Structures are given as C-alpha cells and as structure tokens.
Amino acid sequence: MNDRTAAPKITVITPCLNSVRYVGEAIESVVEQRYPNVEHIVADGGSTDGTLELLSRYPHLKILTGPDGGVYSALNDSLGTARARSSES
C-alpha cells in the first residue's frame, strides 16, 4: 500500500470570482502542505480577469466554471462533485 492509498482523501474547495490576484497563492498553499491524498476543487463563478488562465496552469485541479448562485451555490456544487467522485472510487 502506498502513501496515497493509505491516507484518507481530503477535498479542498476554493470558491472564487475574478480572483487572479489571490487564487494562485491559495492553490500554492494547498500544494505546499504535501498531503499525499488531496483533491482540490476550484469553483469559479465565471471570472473575466484572467483567473481561468491562471487555473489552467495547475493540471491537478478540478475546475468548475460558469455562473452560479453565489458562494454557497459554488460550495454545494463542489461538494456534489467531490461526493460523485468519491462514490466512483
């Protein structure tokens, strides 16, 4: 058994909208934790400031994008994605 399968899966959800100035730092903070079994979902509400271009530099991210009903909607959509993926495992 390797470290990835031995460690419980952790899902980090980062909701954002037009956050190009800050979202990279948030992503790097998660990466720097060095946890072996992490899933990082970024829920972008339809940014127009370059956020999506920045997110595309991180191939490990699961990115949800498009207009949503606000931060709580983004969090709920992300939780649904995390649950759906965990049931596939």
Phi and psi in degrees as a GROMACS rama.xvg file:
@    title "Ramachandran Plot"
@    xaxis  label "Phi"
@    yaxis  label "Psi"
@TYPE xy
-92.8323  172.692  ASN-2
-58.5614  -36.4714  ASP-3
-64.4861  -39.637  ARG-4
-85.5747  -20.9661  THR-5
-78.9718  -31.8143  ALA-6
-85.0121  138.42  ALA-7
-60.0107  145.836  PRO-8
-74.8247  131.805  LYS-9
-114.458  133.491  ILE-10
-111.545  126.252  THR-11
-107.251  130.492  VAL-12
-115.554  127.393  ILE-13
-121.694  104.194  THR-14
-81.3875  143.193  PRO-15
-154.756  160.583  CYS-16
-155.121  118.402  LEU-17
50.5144  55.1029  ASN-18
-117.301  29.9072  SER-19
-56.2326  -31.0343  VAL-20
-70.2141  -23.5258  ARG-21
-122.292  -26.7896  TYR-22
-66.6565  -32.397  VAL-23
-61.0217  -41.1426  GLY-24
-64.0909  -38.9781  GLU-25
-64.2905  -42.7524  ALA-26
-64.7265  -46.2565  ILE-27
-61.5626  -35.2151  GLU-28
-61.8852  -41.3694  SER-29
-66.3986  -45.2296  VAL-30
-59.644  -41.6312  VAL-31
-65.7414  -15.7051  GLU-32
-68.4303  -24.7301  GLN-33
61.1056  26.7665  ARG-34
-71.5407  135.427  TYR-35
-76.9003  -14.9596  PRO-36
-137.134  69.5364  ASN-37
-117.32  142.013  VAL-38
-116.412  128.472  GLU-39
-117.311  117.115  HIS-40
-108.65  127.154  ILE-41
-111.407  121.635  VAL-42
-103.431  105.867  ALA-43
-100.696  127.742  ASP-44
-81.4931  14.4116  GLY-45
107.21  44.3827  GLY-46
-59.5832  149.289  SER-47
-126.305  11.9432  THR-48
-107.864  11.032  ASP-49
102.086  -0.673709  GLY-50
-58.7142  -45.9707  THR-51
-63.1026  -37.4376  LEU-52
-63.5193  -42.07  GLU-53
-63.9192  -44.3513  LEU-54
-61.2729  -32.5808  LEU-55
-66.0069  -13.8248  SER-56
-77.8284  -7.78708  ARG-57
-115.528  91.4689  TYR-58
-66.8526  -17.1565  PRO-59
-79.3697  -13.5982  HIS-60
-75.1791  147.164  LEU-61
-100.485  116.029  LYS-62
-109.524  124.323  ILE-63
-106.79  127.646  LEU-64
-137.159  150.256  THR-65
132.305  163.682  GLY-66
-57.2159  140.803  PRO-67
-137.002  -176.278  ASP-68
-91.7793  22.4834  GLY-69
108.877  -175.435  GLY-70
-61.1367  -39.3573  VAL-71
-69.9368  -36.515  TYR-72
-63.2948  -43.1809  SER-73
-61.9519  -42.0587  ALA-74
-64.904  -43.3718  LEU-75
-64.3064  -41.7932  ASN-76
-61.729  -41.1349  ASP-77
-66.1552  -41.3031  SER-78
-62.6181  -39.0531  LEU-79
-62.4866  -40.2536  GLY-80
-65.5649  -43.7928  THR-81
-63.2051  -43.4843  ALA-82
-63.9925  -43.1297  ARG-83
-62.3684  -41.0533  ALA-84
-70.5335  -35.8656  ARG-85
-71.2139  -29.2006  SER-86
-75.2965  -19.4505  SER-87
-76.3122  -25.2853  GLU-88
